[in-house]
Amino acid sequence: MGTVIVKILAAPIAPYTQLRHTGQLPQMNAQPPYVPNANAIGRIHAVGPDAVLAKPGDLVYVDSTARARDDPDNVMIMIGHLGGAGNGGQKLMKAWRDGSLQQYQKVPLENIYPLDKHRLIGELGYDPAELLSIAYYCVPAGSLLEAADLKAGETVIVGPSGGNFGGLAVEIALTIGCNVVALGRSTSKLAEMQRKLNHNPRLKTVVMTGDRATDATSILATTPKGAGAEVYNDWSPGELKNPPFLNAALCALKPEGRVILSGGASETLTVPYAALVFRNLKLQGKWMCGRSTILQLIR
């Protein structure tokens, strides 16, 4: 009951996999034994008696974000990838420990999303590996569409923007119709981003120096009319202890600005307390996204 067996056609390898499996990301909190890897594209092999729409042969996206059915707001894991917090999270992880790096995977019924194989594969020519991009877009979609509630015409600062998720956050924000300021330390990487995104006039970049005052001034100057941004979305990777661009980006936010933390920095966060209070800034963390957002992305 409540489960599906999926024949795996494609499974992603996260860019931080080596760090993950050599113990350098203890915040992932998944205890062996387990089959690794989150998310997949596959075909349904078998369904339980309570499935009313899903049927064998259907092409599906498998989302690894699993929520406790009797406590979905407080207990969440990523199957085969990220253990949950507390006793509840660890208990759920034991029940759903095996990820997608296998031929067949058992997943909760609510974790599959139907895909139109005739349209996506037959007409558009995507293969299962390409369809895995859904998994990566889901992460920044949760940050920007859900947590930030980003609207067309707003300005969002994204940093660091050179990784997978930061780069996709830039794409999503541009697609919504926002102005984007992408932060990074590499001039060449930022230039390559501009080229890949067809030199979109709503995309500006800032090469960060590490000096907060200098960087804040540069960020502010790239926002429309130098008026600042509504949102800062931080994607500091897990191998960093603290977010390197956060304090400079905070200085470039408008009053009532929203700060969305989406990365994996491992140490206790230090923020300018008074600046948040006096400028009414909102600080929020965001992990993954909900079912409605995934369906929106697929459509």
C-alpha positions as CSV (number, residue, x, y, z in Angstrom):
1,M,0.0,0.0,0.0
2,G,1.2,3.5,-0.8
3,T,4.3,2.4,-2.7
4,V,5.5,2.1,-6.3
5,I,8.3,0.0,-7.8
6,V,10.1,2.0,-10.5
7,K,12.6,0.7,-13.1
8,I,15.4,3.3,-13.1
9,L,16.3,4.8,-16.5
10,A,18.5,7.6,-15.3
11,A,19.9,8.7,-11.9
12,P,22.0,11.8,-11.2
13,I,25.4,12.0,-9.6
14,A,25.5,15.1,-7.4
15,P,28.5,17.4,-8.0
16,Y,29.5,17.0,-4.3
17,T,29.2,13.2,-4.3
18,Q,32.9,12.7,-3.3
19,L,32.6,15.0,-0.4
20,R,29.4,13.3,0.6
21,H,30.8,9.8,0.7
22,T,34.2,10.7,2.3
23,G,32.5,12.1,5.3
24,Q,33.2,15.8,4.5
25,L,29.6,16.8,4.7
26,P,28.4,15.5,8.1
27,Q,25.4,17.7,7.9
28,M,23.9,15.3,5.4
29,N,23.3,12.9,8.3
30,A,22.6,9.6,6.5
31,Q,23.9,6.5,8.2
32,P,24.9,3.4,6.2
33,P,24.0,0.9,5.0
34,Y,21.9,2.5,2.2
35,V,21.8,2.7,-1.6
36,P,22.9,6.3,-2.5
37,N,21.6,8.9,-4.9
38,A,18.6,11.2,-4.9
39,N,15.9,11.5,-7.6
40,A,15.5,9.6,-10.9
41,I,13.7,9.2,-14.2
42,G,12.1,5.8,-14.6
43,R,9.1,3.7,-15.7
44,I,6.7,2.3,-13.3
45,H,7.2,-1.5,-12.9
46,A,4.5,-2.2,-10.4
47,V,2.0,-0.3,-8.2
48,G,0.1,-1.1,-5.0
49,P,-3.7,-1.7,-4.9
50,D,-4.4,1.9,-3.8
51,A,-2.9,3.5,-6.9
52,V,-5.7,5.0,-9.0
53,L,-3.8,6.8,-11.8
54,A,-0.3,5.4,-11.9
55,K,0.1,2.2,-13.9
56,P,3.0,0.0,-15.1
57,G,4.8,1.5,-18.1
58,D,4.2,5.1,-17.1
59,L,7.2,7.4,-17.5
60,V,7.8,9.3,-14.2
61,Y,10.0,11.6,-12.4
62,V,10.9,10.3,-8.9
63,D,11.4,13.0,-6.3
64,S,13.5,11.8,-3.3
65,T,12.0,14.4,-0.8
66,A,10.0,12.2,1.5
67,R,7.8,13.5,4.3
68,A,6.4,11.6,7.3
69,R,2.8,10.9,6.4
70,D,1.7,11.6,10.0
71,D,4.0,14.6,10.5
72,P,4.8,16.1,7.1
73,D,5.6,19.6,8.4
74,N,8.3,18.5,10.8
75,V,9.9,15.4,9.4
76,M,11.5,15.3,5.9
77,I,14.4,13.4,4.4
78,M,15.9,12.8,0.9
79,I,15.7,9.1,0.2
80,G,19.2,7.7,-0.2
81,H,20.8,11.1,0.3
82,L,19.9,13.2,3.3
83,G,18.9,12.0,6.7
84,G,16.3,13.9,8.7
85,A,16.8,15.7,11.9
86,G,16.0,14.1,15.2
87,N,14.6,10.6,16.0
88,G,11.7,11.1,13.6
89,G,14.0,11.9,10.7
90,Q,16.3,8.9,11.4
91,K,13.3,6.6,11.7
92,L,11.9,7.7,8.4
93,M,15.4,7.4,6.8
94,K,15.5,3.7,7.9
95,A,12.2,3.0,6.2
96,W,13.2,4.8,3.0
97,R,16.9,4.5,3.0
98,D,17.6,3.2,-0.6
99,G,18.1,5.8,-3.3
100,S,18.1,5.6,-7.1
101,L,21.5,4.0,-7.8
102,Q,19.9,0.6,-8.5
103,Q,17.9,-1.1,-11.2
104,Y,14.6,-1.0,-9.4
105,Q,13.6,1.4,-6.6
106,K,10.7,1.3,-4.2
107,V,9.3,4.8,-3.5
108,P,6.3,6.3,-1.9
109,L,3.3,6.7,-4.3
110,E,3.2,10.5,-3.6
111,N,6.8,10.8,-4.8
112,I,6.2,10.0,-8.4
113,Y,5.3,12.6,-11.1
114,P,3.9,11.5,-14.4
115,L,5.7,12.7,-17.5
116,D,4.2,12.9,-21.0
117,K,6.5,10.5,-22.8
118,H,4.9,11.2,-26.2
119,R,5.6,14.9,-26.0
120,L,8.9,14.9,-24.1
121,I,10.6,11.9,-25.8
122,G,8.6,11.4,-29.0
123,E,8.1,15.0,-30.1
124,L,10.9,17.0,-28.3
125,G,13.5,14.2,-28.4
126,Y,14.6,14.4,-24.8
127,D,16.2,11.3,-23.3
128,P,15.9,10.2,-19.7
129,A,19.2,11.7,-18.7
130,E,18.2,15.1,-20.0
131,L,14.8,14.9,-18.2
132,L,16.8,14.6,-14.9
133,S,17.3,18.4,-15.1
134,I,13.9,18.5,-13.4
135,A,15.6,17.4,-10.2
136,Y,18.0,20.3,-10.3
137,Y,15.5,23.0,-11.2
138,C,13.3,21.9,-8.3
139,V,15.8,23.1,-5.8
140,P,16.1,26.8,-6.8
141,A,12.4,26.8,-7.7
142,G,11.6,26.2,-4.1
143,S,13.8,29.1,-3.0
144,L,12.5,31.6,-5.6
145,L,8.9,30.6,-6.3
146,E,8.0,29.5,-2.8
147,A,10.2,31.1,-0.2
148,A,11.0,34.4,-1.9
149,D,7.6,34.6,-3.8
150,L,9.5,36.3,-6.5
151,K,7.5,38.4,-9.0
152,A,8.2,39.7,-12.5
153,G,10.0,43.1,-12.4
154,E,11.7,42.5,-9.1
155,T,15.5,42.4,-8.7
156,V,17.2,39.3,-7.2
157,I,20.9,38.9,-6.2
158,V,22.2,35.4,-6.6
159,G,25.4,34.2,-5.1
160,P,27.5,32.3,-5.5
161,S,26.1,31.8,-9.0
162,G,28.7,29.6,-10.5
163,G,27.5,26.3,-9.1
164,N,24.7,24.1,-10.5
165,F,21.9,25.4,-8.2
166,G,23.1,29.0,-8.2
167,G,23.3,29.0,-12.0
168,L,19.8,27.5,-12.3
169,A,18.4,30.1,-9.9
170,V,19.7,32.8,-12.3
171,E,17.8,31.0,-15.2
172,I,14.6,30.7,-13.2
173,A,14.6,34.3,-12.1
174,L,15.2,35.5,-15.7
175,T,12.4,33.3,-16.9
176,I,10.0,34.8,-14.3
177,G,10.9,38.3,-15.7
178,C,13.2,39.5,-13.0
179,N,16.4,41.6,-13.0
180,V,19.3,39.4,-11.8
181,V,22.6,40.3,-10.3
182,A,24.9,37.2,-10.4
183,L,27.8,37.1,-7.9
184,G,31.1,35.2,-8.3
185,R,34.8,35.4,-8.0
186,S,35.7,34.3,-11.5
187,T,35.5,36.9,-14.3
188,S,35.6,34.1,-17.0
189,K,32.8,32.1,-15.4
190,L,30.6,35.1,-15.1
191,A,31.3,36.0,-18.7
192,E,30.5,32.5,-19.8
193,M,27.2,32.6,-18.0
194,Q,26.4,35.8,-19.9
195,R,27.2,34.1,-23.2
196,K,25.1,31.0,-22.4
197,L,22.2,33.2,-21.5
198,N,22.4,35.2,-24.7
199,H,23.6,38.3,-23.0
200,N,20.2,38.9,-21.5
201,P,19.9,42.6,-20.7
202,R,18.3,41.9,-17.4
203,L,21.4,39.9,-16.2
204,K,24.2,41.8,-14.6
205,T,27.3,40.3,-12.9
206,V,29.6,41.3,-10.1
207,V,33.1,40.0,-9.6
208,M,33.5,39.8,-5.8
209,T,36.7,41.0,-4.1
210,G,36.1,39.9,-0.5
211,D,35.9,43.5,0.7
212,R,32.4,44.0,2.0
213,A,32.1,47.7,1.4
214,T,33.6,47.5,-2.1
215,D,31.4,44.5,-3.0
216,A,28.3,46.1,-1.6
217,T,28.9,49.3,-3.7
218,S,29.4,47.2,-6.8
219,I,26.3,45.1,-6.3
220,L,24.1,48.2,-5.6
221,A,25.5,49.9,-8.7
222,T,24.3,47.1,-11.0
223,T,20.7,47.1,-9.7
224,P,18.1,49.2,-11.7
225,K,18.7,52.9,-11.0
226,G,21.1,51.8,-8.2
227,A,18.0,51.4,-6.0
228,G,18.8,47.9,-4.6
229,A,17.2,44.5,-4.8
230,E,14.2,42.9,-3.3
231,V,15.8,39.4,-2.8
232,Y,19.1,37.9,-2.1
233,N,19.3,34.1,-2.6
234,D,22.5,32.5,-1.1
235,W,23.9,29.3,-2.5
236,S,27.1,28.9,-0.4
237,P,28.3,25.3,-0.9
238,G,28.7,22.8,1.9
239,E,32.5,22.8,1.9
240,L,32.4,26.4,3.1
241,K,31.9,27.2,6.7
242,N,30.3,30.6,6.2
243,P,28.5,32.3,3.3
244,P,31.2,34.6,1.7
245,F,28.8,37.0,-0.1
246,L,26.0,37.3,2.5
247,N,26.9,40.5,4.3
248,A,27.8,42.4,1.2
249,A,24.6,41.4,-0.5
250,L,22.5,42.4,2.6
251,C,23.8,46.0,2.2
252,A,22.4,46.1,-1.3
253,L,18.8,45.1,-0.4
254,K,15.9,47.4,-0.2
255,P,14.0,47.8,3.0
256,E,11.6,44.8,3.4
257,G,14.1,42.8,1.4
258,R,14.0,39.0,1.6
259,V,17.1,36.8,2.3
260,I,16.7,33.2,1.3
261,L,19.4,30.8,2.4
262,S,19.6,27.7,0.2
263,G,23.2,26.5,0.4
264,G,25.0,24.2,2.7
265,A,27.4,26.3,4.7
266,S,28.3,24.3,7.9
267,E,29.0,26.8,10.7
268,T,26.8,29.0,12.8
269,L,25.6,32.0,10.8
270,T,26.7,35.6,11.8
271,V,24.5,38.4,10.5
272,P,24.4,42.2,11.1
273,Y,21.5,42.1,13.6
274,A,20.8,45.8,13.7
275,A,20.6,46.0,9.9
276,L,18.0,43.3,9.7
277,V,15.9,45.0,12.4
278,F,16.1,48.6,11.2
279,R,15.6,47.8,7.5
280,N,12.9,45.2,8.2
281,L,14.8,42.5,6.3
282,K,13.4,38.9,6.3
283,L,15.7,36.0,6.7
284,Q,14.5,32.5,5.7
285,G,16.0,29.1,5.0
286,K,14.6,26.9,2.2
287,W,15.0,23.2,1.4
288,M,13.6,21.7,-1.8
289,C,10.0,22.5,-2.9
290,G,6.5,21.3,-2.7
291,R,4.4,19.1,-5.0
292,S,2.6,22.0,-6.7
293,T,5.9,23.7,-7.7
294,I,7.3,20.4,-9.2
295,L,4.1,20.0,-11.2
296,Q,4.5,23.7,-12.4
297,L,8.1,23.0,-13.5
298,I,7.1,19.9,-15.4
299,R,4.3,21.7,-17.2
